[in-house]
Amino acid sequence: MAKRKNDNPYIYPGDMSFTPAKDLKDEEAKKEIDLLREAIEHHNYLYYIEDNPRISDYTYDRLFNRLQELEEAFPQFRSSTSPTCKVGAPPVDELKKVEHTAPMLSLNSALDEGEVRDFITFVKRNTGMKDILYVVEPKLDGLSVEVVYEGGFFKYGSTRGDGITGEDITENLKTIKPLSLRLRDNAGLPGFLALRGEVLMSREGFQRLNRQRIERNEEPFANPRNAAAGTVRQLDSRKVADKPLDIFFYDVLRSDREISRSHWEILQKFPRWGLKTNPLNKRCSSFEEIRNYRLELIEKRDELPYELDGIVIKVDDLMLREQLGTRQRNPRWAFAWKFPPKKEITRVRDIVVQVGRTGILAPVALLDPVEVGGVTVSRATLHNEDEVKRKDIRGGDRVRVIRAGDVIPEILERVDEEGEKRGKTFSMPGSCPACNTKVVKEGAYTLCPAGLTCPAQRVGRIIHFASRNAMNIETLGEKNARQLVERGMVKDPADLYFLSEKDFLSLNGFAEKSARNLYQSILKTKNPALDRFLYALGIRHVGEHVARVLARKYGSLEAIQNASFEDLLATPEIGPEIAESVFNFFREKTNREILARLKEAGIEIQRVEKIKKQPLEGKTFVFTGELEKYTREEAQQIVESLGGRATSSVSGNTDYLVAGRNPGSKMQKAREKGVTILNEEDFERLIGAK
């Protein structure tokens, strides 16, 4: 490797004027490219390893852009280890398998202090030594990777996989800015060096990424580890290049010569080579020092820029490591002491706004990941602006989180912190974050009135239209719906029916069979039941039950379209809000155009025979236990087909509780409220099946 030259004009640049690329000769361009690469690598080292940048971001960007310009103008001088490779390469079809240079072992771990003491005792007994040095390191909650250098240049990298074989993520690793593509040679660098590192995402980067995903109506990642793992395994490295990934190195898997017999001394060499290590690494000589180290990290874990889930204890002396050896999957010379999981109380990092498929803007709290009921939670709904103000939740607050109904994460309350300066009071934006349309207030809710011209609503409505209880278009999930919308292939549900099998082949992840399956799935839905079609349209306030009520009363889509507000309002179970929503939907020009195009595409909606009076009309049923002849869903459908309503919980409005084998707590509640209780035979008599 070339020794750094003190006369490199780009190390500390003064005059930043460049000769136009077209006026340079090959040898002049080659010299400038080499100097720029050397300077950019030096500034990357200062920024990411030393945490001591010497030039402004503006100056760095000018150097980087100039290098890109020259490499494009002189492609013969391109290099796979140039800093410009960090912008990503064209996508691959799949991640190839790579055999590791040495096994990437997992660690035995425990939360209990006694098991850690047992590990220390085991080490002393099996080495015959009383005074042993240990290296303790933060247990980073990221993705373990192997990174290989030859001659000081980055060669390839892979995931841990099964410990013997991993997936080739070379191009994705290249885009991680703190990863050096060319190592520095001022500390006796080995010719071959295979390292173990951890790819992770900072808290700030994780929240920023989730904020973007929520604003695009995408499912956010559960925690930074999932975000890092999902990102680094992308097939298109260009989609990795703009993500906030970081990497720390903590072990040598293999080298072509001995570096040192001390793990601690090896870690001290890493930064001099340009390899990032964790500043919290420490050397200890006793269990008490190790325990204090762990307690210190538990105390400061919420303030650290990245997630930790414990500490790793390693024997420092590499000769002692050899003496202790390994089990089948775990080294005997290392142990992970886990942290207790965070429970219920966490911190709000930000409050962002998500646009739903019907245009409702909902505030969402982005949280430091916390365990609630055995599930890791990183976001919680705040419902609407009034709810945020009532609970007085702000960015930076500590809060108590619950899972409403054991499903939806929700902030129960703010936890006071004496003397803590609080963030700004939350308020809804004046315009839609997805399309910039001016929002409107409707009661407690804030709405984007843009409808299908709003990209967030467009994706949401396509997903809803294709969902199982709507049109049931198999294999058209969120990922494929988003691709269709983002590529401009689908702007509304009608567009789905004008796509060809060939169109689907252009989507990522599609081959002939999958394209044919999706095309056939769409064709199968051209003759929907009226209630399912109504529900699929995504009319505000029209769920599955209301769609059935309307279908039974009017019998055809045309009749519903032409119904007056007064007529809709006179329908049982249809209140003013629903009537107004349905009435306005069918008078909106865009919606009528979509319906016309659906008809043009060959959609023929099944008519429903109108029934003046049905035997179970106005009656509400609840089911509990196991029925012999019907599934719960079948029994509920029978009730609704006869004009009744099936709900999931007993209330004062419940008329009948149908109890099968092993009934639950609903039985006692029904007795308390005086609800009529039926067995399966009674139910069959009531519906006319006996």
QUITAUR-V753370 format. One record per pair of residues at least 4 apart in sequence whose C-alpha atoms are under 7 Angstrom apart, sorted by the first residue. I is the first residue (numbers start at 1). J is the second residue. Records with the same first field share a line. If there is no record, write none. Layout:
I = J + J
This chain:
8 = 35
9 = 13
10 = 36 + 39
11 = 39
19 = 23
21 = 70 + 73
24 = 28 + 29
25 = 29
26 = 30
27 = 31
28 = 32
29 = 33 + 70
30 = 34 + 77
31 = 35
32 = 36
33 = 37 + 67 + 70
34 = 38
35 = 39
36 = 40 + 63 + 67
37 = 41 + 82 + 83
38 = 42
39 = 43
40 = 44
41 = 45
42 = 46
43 = 47 + 53
44 = 48
45 = 49 + 50 + 274
46 = 50 + 51 + 52 + 53
47 = 51 + 52 + 53
48 = 178
49 = 271 + 274 + 275 + 276
55 = 59 + 60
56 = 60
57 = 61
58 = 62
59 = 63
60 = 64
61 = 65
62 = 66
63 = 67
64 = 68
65 = 69
66 = 70
67 = 71
68 = 72 + 84
69 = 73
70 = 74
71 = 75 + 77 + 78
80 = 85
81 = 85 + 153 + 154 + 181 + 182
85 = 174 + 175
86 = 174 + 175 + 176 + 177 + 241
87 = 175 + 238 + 241
88 = 171 + 172 + 175 + 237 + 238 + 241
89 = 171 + 237 + 238
90 = 236 + 237
91 = 235 + 236 + 237
92 = 235 + 236
93 = 235
94 = 235
95 = 167 + 168 + 169 + 235
96 = 167 + 168
97 = 165 + 166 + 167 + 168
98 = 158 + 165 + 166 + 167 + 168
99 = 164 + 165 + 166
100 = 164 + 165
101 = 254
102 = 253 + 254
103 = 163 + 164
104 = 160 + 163 + 164
105 = 163 + 329 + 330 + 331
106 = 329 + 330
107 = 330 + 331 + 334 + 335 + 336
108 = 330 + 335 + 336
109 = 335 + 336 + 337 + 338
110 = 115 + 336 + 337 + 338
111 = 337 + 338 + 339 + 340
113 = 117
114 = 118
115 = 119
116 = 120 + 337
117 = 121
118 = 122
119 = 123
120 = 124
121 = 125
122 = 126
123 = 127
124 = 128 + 129 + 130
126 = 324
127 = 320
132 = 285
133 = 283 + 284 + 285 + 315 + 316
134 = 283 + 284 + 285 + 313 + 314 + 315 + 316
135 = 264 + 282 + 283 + 284 + 313 + 314 + 315 + 316
136 = 281 + 282 + 283 + 311 + 312 + 313 + 314
137 = 280 + 281 + 282 + 311 + 312 + 313
138 = 280 + 281 + 308 + 310 + 311 + 312
139 = 308 + 309 + 310 + 311 + 312
140 = 307 + 308 + 309
141 = 225 + 307 + 308 + 309
142 = 198 + 199 + 200 + 225 + 228
143 = 198 + 199 + 200 + 225 + 228 + 229
144 = 159 + 160 + 197 + 198 + 199
145 = 157 + 158 + 159 + 160 + 196 + 197 + 198
146 = 157 + 158 + 159 + 160 + 194 + 195 + 196 + 197
147 = 156 + 157 + 158 + 194 + 195 + 196
148 = 154 + 155 + 156 + 157 + 193 + 194 + 195
149 = 153 + 154 + 155 + 192 + 193 + 194
150 = 154 + 155 + 191 + 192 + 193
151 = 191 + 192
152 = 182 + 183 + 191
153 = 181 + 182 + 183
154 = 181 + 182
156 = 170
157 = 168 + 169 + 170 + 173
158 = 166 + 167 + 168 + 169 + 170
159 = 166 + 167 + 168 + 169
160 = 166
161 = 165 + 166 + 167
162 = 166
169 = 173 + 233
170 = 174
171 = 175 + 237
172 = 232 + 237 + 240
175 = 240 + 241
176 = 241 + 245 + 246
178 = 246 + 247
179 = 247
180 = 274 + 275
183 = 273 + 274
184 = 272 + 273 + 274
185 = 189 + 273
187 = 269 + 272 + 273
190 = 255 + 256 + 257
191 = 256
192 = 255 + 256
193 = 254 + 255 + 256
194 = 252 + 253 + 254 + 255
195 = 251 + 252 + 253
196 = 249 + 250 + 251 + 252 + 253
197 = 247 + 248 + 249 + 250
198 = 247 + 248 + 249
199 = 228 + 245 + 246 + 247 + 248
200 = 225 + 228 + 245 + 246 + 247
201 = 205 + 206 + 224 + 228 + 244 + 245 + 246 + 306
202 = 206 + 305 + 306
203 = 207 + 224 + 305 + 306 + 307
204 = 208
205 = 209 + 244
206 = 210 + 224
207 = 211 + 366
208 = 212
209 = 213
210 = 214 + 220 + 221
211 = 215 + 352
212 = 216
213 = 217 + 218 + 219 + 220
214 = 218 + 219 + 220 + 354
215 = 353 + 354 + 355 + 433 + 434
216 = 434 + 456
217 = 354 + 355 + 456
221 = 226 + 227
222 = 226 + 376 + 377 + 378
223 = 227 + 369 + 378
224 = 228
225 = 229
226 = 230
227 = 231
228 = 232 + 245
229 = 233
230 = 234
231 = 240
232 = 240
237 = 241
248 = 276 + 277 + 278
249 = 275 + 276 + 277
250 = 267 + 277
259 = 266
260 = 265 + 266
261 = 317 + 318 + 319
262 = 266 + 316 + 317 + 318
263 = 267 + 316 + 317 + 318
264 = 268 + 316
265 = 269
266 = 270
269 = 273
270 = 274 + 275 + 276 + 277
271 = 275 + 276 + 277
284 = 289 + 290
285 = 289
286 = 290
287 = 291
288 = 292
289 = 293
290 = 294
291 = 295
292 = 296
293 = 297
294 = 298 + 311
295 = 299
296 = 300
297 = 301
300 = 304
301 = 308
309 = 338 + 339
310 = 336 + 337 + 338 + 339
311 = 336 + 337 + 338
312 = 335 + 336 + 337
313 = 334 + 335 + 336
314 = 333 + 334 + 335
315 = 321 + 333 + 334
317 = 321
318 = 322
319 = 323
320 = 324
321 = 325 + 333
324 = 332 + 333
325 = 331 + 332
326 = 330 + 331 + 332
327 = 331 + 332
341 = 371
342 = 370 + 371
343 = 370 + 371 + 372
344 = 370 + 371 + 372 + 400 + 401 + 402
345 = 398 + 399 + 400 + 401
346 = 367 + 368 + 370 + 398 + 399 + 400
347 = 367 + 368 + 396 + 397 + 398 + 399
348 = 365 + 366 + 367 + 368 + 395 + 396 + 397 + 398
349 = 366 + 367 + 368 + 395 + 396
350 = 365 + 366 + 395
351 = 363 + 364 + 365 + 366 + 395
352 = 363 + 364 + 365
353 = 361 + 362 + 363 + 364
354 = 361 + 362 + 363 + 364
355 = 359 + 360 + 361 + 362 + 456 + 457
356 = 360 + 361 + 457 + 460
357 = 456 + 457 + 458 + 460 + 461
358 = 457 + 540
359 = 447 + 448 + 449 + 451 + 457
360 = 445 + 446 + 447 + 448
361 = 446 + 447
362 = 383 + 384
363 = 381 + 382 + 383 + 384
364 = 379 + 380 + 381 + 382
365 = 379 + 380 + 381 + 382
366 = 378 + 379 + 380
367 = 378 + 379
368 = 378
369 = 376 + 377 + 378
370 = 376 + 377 + 378
371 = 375 + 376 + 377
372 = 376 + 377 + 402 + 403
377 = 409
380 = 409 + 410 + 411
381 = 409 + 410
382 = 387 + 388 + 410
383 = 387
384 = 388 + 444 + 445
385 = 389 + 427 + 428
386 = 390 + 444
387 = 391
388 = 392 + 393
389 = 393
391 = 413
393 = 397 + 414
394 = 423 + 424 + 425 + 426
395 = 423
396 = 422 + 423
397 = 414 + 422
398 = 414 + 415
399 = 411 + 413 + 414 + 415
400 = 411 + 412 + 413 + 414 + 415
401 = 409 + 410 + 411 + 412
402 = 409 + 410 + 411 + 412
403 = 407 + 408 + 409 + 410
404 = 408 + 409 + 410
430 = 438 + 439
431 = 436 + 437 + 438 + 439
432 = 436 + 437 + 438 + 439 + 448
434 = 454 + 455 + 456
435 = 454 + 455
437 = 448 + 450
438 = 448
439 = 446 + 447 + 448 + 449
440 = 446 + 447 + 448
441 = 445 + 446 + 447
442 = 446
450 = 454
451 = 457
452 = 457 + 458 + 492
453 = 458
454 = 458
455 = 459
456 = 460
457 = 461
458 = 462 + 491 + 492
459 = 463 + 481 + 482 + 485
460 = 464
461 = 465 + 538
462 = 466 + 481 + 492 + 493
463 = 467 + 477 + 478 + 481
464 = 536
465 = 470 + 471 + 493 + 536 + 537
466 = 470 + 471 + 472 + 473 + 476
467 = 471 + 472 + 473
468 = 472
469 = 532
470 = 532 + 533 + 535 + 536
471 = 525 + 528 + 532 + 533 + 536
473 = 521 + 522 + 525
474 = 518 + 521
475 = 518
476 = 480 + 481 + 518
477 = 481
478 = 482
479 = 483
480 = 484
481 = 485
482 = 486
483 = 487 + 507
484 = 488 + 489 + 490
485 = 489 + 490 + 491
490 = 495 + 496
491 = 495
494 = 594 + 597 + 598
495 = 499
497 = 522 + 601
498 = 601
499 = 503
500 = 519
501 = 515 + 516 + 519
504 = 510 + 515
505 = 510 + 511 + 512 + 515
510 = 514 + 515
511 = 515
512 = 516
513 = 517
514 = 518
515 = 519
516 = 520
517 = 521
518 = 522
519 = 523
520 = 524
521 = 525
526 = 602 + 603 + 604
527 = 603 + 604 + 605 + 606
528 = 532 + 533 + 605 + 606
529 = 533 + 605 + 606
530 = 534 + 551 + 556 + 557 + 605 + 606 + 607
531 = 535 + 547 + 548 + 551
532 = 536
533 = 537
534 = 547
535 = 542 + 543 + 544 + 547
539 = 582 + 585
540 = 581
541 = 578
542 = 546 + 547 + 578
543 = 547
544 = 548
545 = 549
546 = 550
547 = 551
548 = 552
549 = 553
550 = 554
551 = 555 + 556 + 608
552 = 608 + 610 + 611
553 = 610
554 = 559 + 560 + 610
555 = 607 + 608 + 609 + 610
556 = 560 + 607 + 608
557 = 561
558 = 562
559 = 563
561 = 586
563 = 567 + 568
564 = 568 + 583
565 = 569 + 579 + 580 + 583
566 = 570
567 = 571
568 = 574 + 579
569 = 574 + 575 + 576 + 579
574 = 578 + 579
575 = 579
576 = 580
577 = 581
578 = 582
579 = 583
580 = 584
581 = 585
582 = 586
583 = 587
584 = 588
585 = 591
586 = 591 + 592
587 = 592
588 = 592
589 = 593
590 = 594
591 = 595
592 = 596
593 = 597
594 = 598
595 = 599
596 = 600
597 = 601
598 = 602 + 603
599 = 603 + 604
614 = 642 + 643
615 = 642 + 643
616 = 642 + 643 + 644
617 = 642 + 643 + 644
618 = 644
619 = 644 + 645 + 655
620 = 644 + 645 + 646 + 654 + 655 + 656
621 = 645 + 646 + 647 + 654 + 655 + 656 + 657
622 = 646 + 647 + 648 + 649 + 650 + 656 + 657 + 658
623 = 657 + 658 + 659
624 = 658 + 659 + 660 + 663 + 664 + 666
625 = 659 + 660 + 661 + 662 + 663 + 664
626 = 660 + 661 + 662
627 = 631 + 660 + 661 + 680
630 = 634 + 635
631 = 635
632 = 636
633 = 637
634 = 638
635 = 639
636 = 640 + 646
637 = 641
638 = 642
639 = 643 + 644 + 645 + 646
640 = 644 + 645 + 646
650 = 654 + 666 + 669 + 670
652 = 673
654 = 675
655 = 675 + 676
656 = 675 + 676 + 677 + 678
657 = 670 + 675 + 676 + 677 + 678
658 = 677 + 678 + 679 + 680 + 683
659 = 663 + 677 + 678 + 679 + 680
660 = 679 + 680
663 = 667
665 = 669
666 = 670
667 = 671
668 = 672
669 = 673
670 = 674 + 675
671 = 675
678 = 682 + 683
679 = 683
680 = 684
681 = 685
682 = 686
683 = 687
684 = 688 + 689 + 690
685 = 689 + 690
